[in-house]
Amino acid sequence: MLTLTGASHAALLGIGTYRASLVVPNDELVQAIDSSDEWIQQRSGIKERRWATPEETIQLMSVEASRQALDNAGIDPRQIDCVIVATISHLLQTPAIATAVAHELGTDKAAAFDISAACAGFCHAVALGSDMVRAGTAGHVLVIGVERLSDITDIKDRGTAFIFSDGAGAVVIGPSETEGIGPVVWGSDGEQFDLIRQKEDWRDVLVAETPEMPNLVMQGAAVFRWASYEMAKIAHQALDKAGVTVDDLDVFVPHQANMRIIDAMARTMKMPAHVRVARDIAQQGNSSAASIPLALHRMILDGDAKSGDTALLIAFGAGLAYAAQVVTVP
Ligand code: COA
């Protein structure tokens, strides 16, 4: 049997994003949830969020972000051997939206599949992509994190209405002369399966007297405590595995769940002042699988991160699933 020969190293070669176009400030939501702009900003750091129009589908946002990432990487779609889409809001359960995205982009019948790891989906997919490139199962992998969480958010639910948002981010992963994607540290705590979830499954919806969308529900305070204390440990493990310390970092891109969680993690990790911290949540809200590439790309566009910088990514969410790795900024 022939043995596959992969690349010695893998790296992020390019990044692209698509922000949903509707800008929804806090003031537009507060009446339905008996809240205020001040409360939302204080408790979450969110000033406004992006929601998609009906035309801004999961497929459209994925394709737009991917075209940018391919352009940015200088890679032709036919060089992509595998497309991985991380999402929880592609509401057609099968087929995988990745297949339609791979086709629309003009790949040469690339392997394509979706993964479900909620807010940690992008970091999971980056781990898969880099392992594939190193194993030789794919030359280049396109990883997309995309959500239309506004479709499964109850705008009358005080605990979630102001949090979730829509958008897409994509990266191209390919061979590299130096290591650009560190070892992943990942895991799950299924004992806390119920903390963030869809309220019910489609069968329950169908037998209900008044069928309603199975929207997301969340026990916010419990998630907040878990993320603030447990995730800093995971982040440290990712640094250790990559053989770096916080002093070696240029950029810290945690999942954009809540500004207070971001601040708590940075504090617990004793992040040095020179490390720029992603704070995209203020304008974007929490876009789950899209949150990390959207936040990283904003930093690149704003000049807060540059190609070659060392960045720590960490994501966590429903499951509870989490993943972290150190990467070199493309
Ligand atoms: N507007 C105004 N008041 C609200 C409110 C709202 N939208 N939601 C809750 N409150 C009130 C509560 O009734 C409570 O009032 P009380 O003290 O009089 O009982 C008080 O605010 C505190 O409620 P609590 O639920 O403890 O708020 P919090 O400080 O935990 O903030 C979240 C709520 C959702 C912002 C926060 O828990 C959070 O961000 N959690 C993590 C979310 C996350 O990381 N998700 C990851 C998904 S991947």
Boltz pocket constraint, residues with backbone or C-beta under 6 A from the ligand:
constraints:
  - pocket:
      binder: B
      contacts: [[A, 33], [A, 34], [A, 35], [A, 36], [A, 39], [A, 40], [A, 43], [A, 44], [A, 119], [A, 158], [A, 159], [A, 162], [A, 196], [A, 219], [A, 220], [A, 221], [A, 222], [A, 223], [A, 224], [A, 227], [A, 257], [A, 258], [A, 261], [A, 286], [A, 288], [A, 316], [A, 317], [A, 318]]
      max_distance: 6.0
